[in-house]
Amino acid sequence: MTAPASDFLHLLREQVRNKPDSPALGMVGERPLSFAELDDRITTVAERLRANGFRAGDRMLFSIRPCVDAVVLIFGTIAAGGTIVFVDPGVGPELFARRIGLVEPAWAATESLLYLLSGPLSRVGRMRGLSLPAFGRLPVRHIHSGPRLPGTPGGSLPLRHLFDNAAVTGDSAESVANPAAEALIVFTSGTTAAPKAVVHTRGSLGAGLAAMAGRSTLGPGSHLHTEQLMMGLPALLAGAQWSMPHYPRFGTHIEPIGFARNLTDATHAFFTPADLAVVLTAIETGNLIAPSGLREISLGGAPVTTALLRRARAALPGCEFLAIYGMTEILPVAITSGTAKLEFDGAGDPLGAPVHGVTATIADDGELILSGPNLCHRYLGEPPLTEIRTGDLARLDGDTLILMGRKKDMMLRGKTNIYPGLYEPAINAIPGVRQAIMIGLPDEIGDERIILAVVPDPDAADIVSRLRKELPALIDISALPDDITLVDDIPVSGRTSKPDRAALRTQLAARTN
């Protein structure tokens, strides 16, 4: 195949040529596929799809939990010239329908369990809190993963049949290689009336994956354990082994302590900060033996506080930590080490230098604006993008990006705009503070009462009185909280478990009523 190096499938095949027999991809506890075996499966799936009528430009809804077959199907679909569309089935039938209408898919790859729970057993699904769309009624070609259960459309192709390497007719899937072609669509936000979807090309994905090179110790001989596609792909492109955890039969989330127990053979792992905090608590209380072979843990999806890093270093002293900053629209943007974050003593949260190719500029109002080859092509239905306004407030300290807050998290006190991200890193660094979040509760005149919600360390004594004493010397007087309240935990939301400020606001408002 002849294609520019920015095509991520071309980058993967470079590893196939360099180390065909090295371990590449597998499930934990099972024999991994070698790079050559992975490449053969990708080619087979692409050719079988084309033999079954798949055409370049077709879009495929994807609702299969991460596993080896799912990753190979993703690669094979893109190799055949198609686009993978990630749509969360749990968003509710109405928003799901609007998203499908925007994407106009030709295919859907779905776990057979979803056909059952959205069809014959929809009542059981609702009892489990699932309000699922009727997958079996989607007017598309269907591929089902797992046994054919009731509700699976009669003409659905079993996923396992796509791995049949019997001879097929037609052009090789390699002939459609095109870095400018759509590869991935991910819905990120928007209302039912206006859903918003990020469109990445094979080139923007390749540029993002290549930008990870040299920022991690991943390489030949390394072993990364994660279910996250955008962390596993850089591992493969670095020549490392990628293993994935097994999902529970009916689960949609990997339980973090069970995940940590399977890290015995791994040298690298990825956690969201919220999941790492759960693991650290288990280690600190003696309920989990710290994995001894880990050399590096990457953290992303939410802010990485110095309090979390101090705990992590104490529990895993032989491990380095990387904080990855990015967005669905452009990933990665910047990467920094836990050591650098802990040594930083200025205002704000250090993110590190922008990765190769990413240009960061600061607008007059302090908003961070980004551009680069790993920027998504566009939002679906909108013109191409040349840059993106992040909604984050930042400054540059030399070549290091410093996060100063979020525009949309702004609180108003009189005529003063208060950005919690400017102060939360400093508060989180105070001994005894496990996590701290500032929110504003509007009053009857449109001003906001600032509440500091604190998750204290178990052995922290008189933390509220100490904070009241120390904060005036640490943060702007205008940002001092009206109330400091202790909470057991901070609500989180989304696949990356970001702090859910809206839920916290609701929770604390209920306390005051």
N, C-alpha and C positions, 0 to 999 in steps of 0.2 A: 504494500500500500504506500502510495506517495501522498503525503499530506504535510502541511506546515506543522512544526513542533508544537504549536499552540493547541492543536486538536488533542483532547485528553486521551482518546483511544490510541492515537499514535504514540503518545508518551508511555502508555501502558505497554504497548507492544515493544517498545525499546527495552523494557525490563524482561519481556518474554525472550527477546534475542540474547540478552546479557546473562540471564540465569534461568533457563527454561525448567530446570529440575528443582529449583529452590521452592520451599513452601510459600504459598501466596494467600489463600483464603479458605477458611473453614469455620465450623462451629466448635465451641469449646468442648474438649473431650473427644473429638473425632479427628480422623486423619484429614489434613487440609489438602486442597487441590494445589498442585504445583502451578507455576506461572504458565507452563505449556498447556496443562490440562484446563486451566481457566480460559486461556485464549481459544482452545479448541471448542469449549462449551459456548463461549460467546459467539463464535462463528457459526456453530450449529444452530443455535437459537435464532440468530439473524436470518439464516437461510431457511429454516423451517417456518418462520413468520412470513417471509416473502412467498414461500410456496403455498401458504394458506391465505394469500390475498393481501398481506400487509404491504402498504405502499409508502414510499418516501413522503414525508410530510404528515402521515397519520399521527394522531395523538392518542395516547393510551392512559386512561385513568388507572391509578395504581393504589390498591388497598390491600397490600400483603405486608405483614410484619417482617422486619429484617431477618433474613436467613441467607444461606448461600444461594439457593435457587432464585430468591428474589433479586439479589444483586446481579446474578448472571442474566436474568430477564431484563433488568434495567439496562445493562451494558448491551445486550443483544438487540433490544428495541432501538437504542440510539445508533448502534452499528448498522441497523437496517434503514436508517434515515428517519426514524420516528422521534417523537417527543414523549417523555414521561411526565405525567401530570399528577402531582401529589395533592389530593383533596381529602381532608379529614372527614370521614363519614359521620363523626359525632357532632358536626356543626348544626344539625337539624335539617329536616327535609326541605324547608323553604329556601334557606341559604344555599344548601347543596344544589338544588335545582337551578338557582340563579347562576351558580358557578359553572355548572355543566352547560348551561345555555351560552355562557361566555366562551368556554373552551371549545365546544363542538367536537367532542372526541369521537373517534371511529371505533375504538377498542376499549375494553375494561379488563384489568387483571385483578381478581378479587379472591379472597379466601372463601372457600365454600361455606364456612361457618357464618359469614355475613349474609350469604344468600338465605340460609336457614333462619337466622334471627331477624332478617328484614322481610321474610316471607311467611312460611308456615308457622314459625314460632315468634312472630312479631310481638305477640302479647307477652311472651317470656322476656323478650328484649326490653320492652317498656318497663317490665317489673324490675329489670336490672339497671334501670335508668338510661337505657339506650333508645333514642328516638332516631331510628335509622331510615334512610331513603330505601325505596324498593329497588335494590340492585338488579334483581332478576328482570325488571321491566325496562331497564335502560335500553334504548334502541341502538345498540352497538354490538360488535362481535365480542364474545365473552371468552375469557381464559380463567379457569378456576384452579386454585391451589388447594390440594388436599383431596380427600375422597368426595365423590359426587353425592352431595346431601340433598334432601328435599328442598326445592326452591331454586336449585341450580338450573339455569336455562338448558333446554334439551340440546341445543347446538353448541354448547360451551366446549372449548378445547381444554383437555386436561393439561396442566402445566408440564407434567412429566413427559408428555408426547413431544414437546418442543425440544427435549434433550435427546431425542432419538436421532442418532447420527447416520441413519440410513441415507443413501444417496438421494439428493433432491435436485430438481431441475431449476434452471433460472440463473441469472447473473449472480456473481458473488456479492455478498453484502459489502465487501470492501470497496466496491465501485462507487458507493454513494458517500464516501468520506467527504466531509465538508465542514470546516471549522466555523463557517458562518451560519450553519443550519441550527434551528432550534433543537435543544436537547432536553431541557428541564423547565417545567412551569410549577411554581409554588405559590399558593395563595397565602398572603400574609395578613391582610386586614381588610377593612371596608365593611359596609353595612349590607343588609340584604338587597337594598336598592342599587348599591354600587360596590360589588366585590372587587378586590384588587389582587392582581396576580403578577408575579415577577417572572420574566422570561429570560432564561440563560441559554446561550449558544454553546456549542462544543468548544469554541474558542475561548469564551469568557470563563467556562469551567476549567479549561486547560491552563489559562493564565493564573487563575486563583490557586489551583493545585500546585503549579510550578512555583508560585510565590511563597509557598510553605517551605520550599527547599532551603536548607541551611539554617532555618529558624528553630529546628528541633533536632534531637539526636537520633531520630528515626533513620534507619538505614539497613543494609544487609546484616542479617543476624539479629535484628530487633524483632519484637513480637508485641503488637498493639492489640489490646482487647477493648472493643467498643461496639455498640450497635449503630453508631452514628455514621451515615454514609459519607458526609463531608469531612470526617476525620479518617475513616478507613481508606478512602481513595488516595489521600496523600501518602499514607503508609505504603500502599501498593506501588505508587509511582517512585517511592524512595527505595524500593526493593525489599521492604520489610514484610513480615507475615502479619495478616489481619485475621483475628478470630472474633467471633460474635457469640453473645450469650443466647441461651434458649429462653424464649418467652413462655410464661405460664399459659396453659391451654386457653383460658378465657381472658388473659391479661393484656393490657395495652401499654404497660410500663414495666421496665426492668427494676426489680426491687434492689436497692443499692447495696444492702449487706450481702445478699446472695450473690450479686455481681462481684463484690470484693472477695468473697470466698473462692471465686474461680480465677483469681489473679496469680495463682502459684507459678505458672509458667510464663507469665507476661513480664516484659520489661517496661512497657508503656501502657497507659490507660487514659481514657477521657472521662471527666465527670462534669456535671453542672455543679456550681458552688453549693446548691441546696442538697444534692445527693452526697457530695463529699462531706458535708457537715454531719449527715446521718452516720456515715461510716466512721468519721472521727469520734463521734460520741460512743459508738460501739467499741472502738479500740480503747478509748479512755476509761470506759466502765468495765473492761475485761470481757466483754461479750464477743469480741472478735480479735483474732490474732492478726497483727499487722502483716500484710504481704511483704516478704523479705526481698523479693527479686526486682521490685519496681525501681526503675532509674529515673522515670520522668512521668509526671501527670500533667496533662493539658486540661485547662479549665476554660469554659466559655458558656455563653448563653445568658449571663447575668454578671453584675459587678463582682470582682474578686477583692474582698476586703483584707486589710492587713491582719485583722483579728483572726480570720480563717486561715491565713497563711502561717501565722504563729502557731496555731494549733496543729496544722498539717506538718510543719517542720518538727514539732515535738513528737508527734505520733509516728512519722515516717522520716527519720533523720537522714536516711541515705538517698532521699529522693529530691529531685529538683521539680519545680512547678512552673508552668507556663500559663500566662493569662492571655487569651486570644480575644481581640476586639474585632468585631465585624458585624455585618448585617446580611440578611438574606439577599439584598441587592448587590452587595460587594463584600466578598469574603475570601481571604482575611483582609483586614485593614492594617492592623498593627499587632505585634506580639512582643511581650516583655516577660522577663523572668520574675519569679517570686522574690529572688534576692534583690533585684533592682527596685521592686515595689517597696520592699521593707526598708531599703536604704534611703528612699526618697523622703525628704523632710519639708517639701514645699506645699503650697496650697493645691488642692485638687487630687485627681487620681491618675498616675502615670500609665499610659497605654503602650509606650515604646515608640520606636521609629516606624513610620509607614513602611510596609513591605515593598519589595522591588516592584516598580511600575506604578504604584499608587501615589497620586498627587493630592495633598491635603492643603486647603486654603481656609482661612478664617474670615467670615463675613464681618461687616461693620458691627452687627449686633452680637458677634461672638459665635455664631453658628458655624459648625464644621461642615465644609463642603468637600466632597470626594470625587475623584475621577481616576480612571485607569483601565487597563485591558481586562481586568476581572470584573468590571462593572457590568451588570446585566444589560441585555440589549434594550429592553423597554419594559413597561407595564403593558399587559395584554390589552389591545384595543387603543393604545396610545402611541404617539410618535417615539422614535428612538431617543435614548438618553445619552447625553454627553457628560453629565455630572449629576450628583445627587446631594440634596440637602438632607443632612442626617437627623435634624431635630436635636442634636447634641450641642452643647456649648463647650468650647475647647480653646486652648491656647497652645502655642508652640514654645517649648523651652529648648533652644538649639534645634535638633532634629527629632526631639521627643514630643509626642502628642500628650497633652495633659487634659483630661476630661474635667470640665468644670460644672457640669449639670445638664439637665434636660429642659428645653424650652417648654415642653408641654407639662412638665412637672412643676412649673413655676407656681409659687404661692404669693399672694398679695397681702401686704400688711401696710395699711395707709397708702403712701405713694411709693413704697419700696417693693421691688420685685425680688423674691427670695427663691433661689434655686437650690433645692436640697442636696443635689450632687456635689455642690461646692463644699458642703460642710460634713456630709456623712462619712467620707474617708477619715477625717480627723477624729470624729466621734468614735468610729469603729476601732480606732487605734488605741483608745483608752483602756488600760487594763481592767478586766472585769466585764467588758462589753463584748458579748458574742456577736450581736448584730443590732444595728440601729437604723431606723427609717424615720424620716420626717414627713409628715403630711399636714395638710391644712383643712380645717373644718370651717366652712363658711358660717358667718353669723348673720343676724337679721339686717345688717346694713351693708353687706357685700364685702366686708373685710374677712380675714381668715384668722382663726385661732390656730397657732402652730403647736402640733402635738409631736413629741419625740417618743416613739415606741421603741423599747429596748428589750432585747432578749439577753438577760444577764448570764454570766458564767455561774454554774451551780454553787461555787464557793465565794461568790462576790458578796461582800458585806456592805450595807449602807450605800448601794450603788447610786440611788437617786440623790441622796444628799451630797455624795462626792461629785456627781455630774453637775449639780447646781453650783457647787463651789468652783469646779474646774472650767466649765464652759465659758464664763465671761472672759477668761484669759486666752481662750482657744479659738473662738469664732466671733464673728461680727455681733455687736450688741443688738443690731436690728434683726438678727436671725435667732436670737435666744428663744427657746421654746416657752410657750405659756404653761404647758403641762408636760411632765415626764411620766410615762406610764410603763409598767413592766408587763410584758406579754410572754406567753410560753413559746410562741413561734410567730414568724411573719408569714402571712398567707402567700402562696406562690401560684402561678398560673402558666399555662402553655407547656409545650413540649420541653422547653429549656428551663422550666421552673423559675421564671423571673419573679421578683417581688411584686405582688399584686397590690398596688397602692389603692386601687378602688375598693378592693375587698377589705383592706385594713381600715380605710376611711369609714366604710359601713360598720365594721366591727367596733371601732372606737366611738362612732357617733351613737351607737346603741347603748354604750356604757354611760354616756352623759345624759341620756334621755330618761 
